[in-house]
């Protein structure tokens, strides 16, 4: 509708659908933000739908409209949070200069946040609410898939050699992170202790090439005299 007035655009059903979808996404995001903060502070049982709605400047009916139940909102908030933390950890680790610093940055970022603990609680909840299990399963697979993508890209870009195949390394990372967090919650262990234990279990993940190593390419050059070829080494 190029050149149409604002009034005409508002009458366009497609514009109304887009506006409705945008408003819906924004409301879901506000509800998830409010719920995440309250659930982490007080726990699932202590937080009411009315309290979440008030914190999000929404109506309780909007929570049931978008999420059906408080438990479904809890699980979706936990899944969203752990994916956000995973992405932030990858970005932080990507600034490091050595394989060991890269691994430590990943571990510190993940174990220093409360998102993994929140996610572990959501995983536990799905034992009673099997209808919510598919969301947790999809989140675990996304953690593995996005972890693999980021890890493989770092190995390729930096010339590091992974000690295990990248898929195994990515899956081990999140399996250990979730297991360590579950154990830590049960025993009341501090985040720094969990990070130290995770680093111990992970061990070295990759090796950098030797210092000063250069890539050498053999280039064949035809001799102007007799058509024979000489091998010349080109250092990059």
C-alpha positions, 0 to 999 in steps of 0.5 A, spaced: 500 500 500 505 504 497 503 512 498 496 510 502 495 514 508 495 512 515 488 511 516 488 507 510 493 502 513 489 502 519 483 499 515 488 494 512 486 487 515 493 485 514 496 491 518 491 489 523 494 482 523 501 484 524 499 489 529 496 484 533 501 479 533 506 484 535 502 486 541 502 479 542 509 478 542 510 484 546 505 482 552 508 475 552 515 477 553 513 482 559 509 476 562 516 472 561 520 477 564 516 478 570 515 471 571 522 469 571 524 475 576 519 472 581 520 465 580 527 466 581 526 470 588 520 466 591 519 459 587 513 456 583 509 455 589 509 462 592 508 466 586 501 467 584 498 469 577 495 475 580 502 477 582 505 476 575 500 480 572 501 486 577 508 485 575 507 485 568 502 491 568 497 486 565 491 482 567 491 475 570 486 473 564 492 474 559 497 469 563 492 464 562 490 466 555 498 466 553 500 460 557 494 456 560 497 455 567 502 458 571 506 451 571 507 452 563 509 459 564 514 457 569 517 452 564 517 457 558 520 462 562 526 457 565 527 455 557 528 462 555 532 464 560 537 458 559 538 459 552 539 467 553 545 465 558 548 460 553 548 465 547 551 470 552 556 465 554 558 464 547 559 471 546 563 472 552 568 466 551 569 468 543 573 474 546 578 469 549 585 468 546 586 461 548 582 454 549 583 454 556 581 461 557 575 460 552 573 454 556 573 457 563 569 463 560 564 459 558 563 455 565 564 461 569 558 465 565 554 459 565 555 457 572 555 464 575 548 465 572 542 462 576 538 460 569 541 453 569 538 452 576 531 455 574 532 450 568 533 444 572 527 446 576 523 446 570 526 439 568 524 436 575 517 439 574 515 436 567 516 429 571 509 431 574 507 435 568 508 431 562 505 435 557 510 440 558 516 436 557 516 437 549 518 444 551 524 442 555 526 437 550 526 442 545 530 447 549 535 441 551 536 440 543 537 447 542 542 448 547 546 442 544 545 444 537 547 452 538 553 449 542 555 445 537 555 451 532 559 456 536 564 451 538 565 448 531 566 455 529 571 457 534 575 451 532 575 453 525 576 460 525 582 459 530 585 453 528 584 450 534 584 442 535 578 439 539 580 433 543 573 430 542 569 431 536 565 438 536 558 434 537 561 430 543 564 436 546 558 440 546 553 435 549 558 434 554 558 441 556 551 441 557 550 435 560 555 436 565 553 443 567 546 440 568 548 435 572 553 439 577 547 444 578 542 439 580 547 436 585 549 443 587 542 445 588 541 439 593 547 440 597 547 448 597 554 449 594 556 456 591 557 458 584 564 458 584 565 451 587 560 448 581 564 452 576 571 449 579 568 442 579 565 443 572 572 445 569 575 439 573 570 434 569 571 437 563 578 438 563 582 441 557 577 441 551 582 443 545 589 445 543 592 451 540 597 450 534 604 451 536 607 458 537 610 461 531 607 456 526 606 458 519 602 455 514 606 453 508 603 452 501 607 448 495 607 452 489 609 449 482 612 454 477 614 452 470 621 453 468 622 458 462 627 454 459 625 447 459 618 446 461 620 443 467 617 445 474 620 447 480 617 446 487 617 453 491 615 454 498 611 460 499 610 462 507 604 466 509 
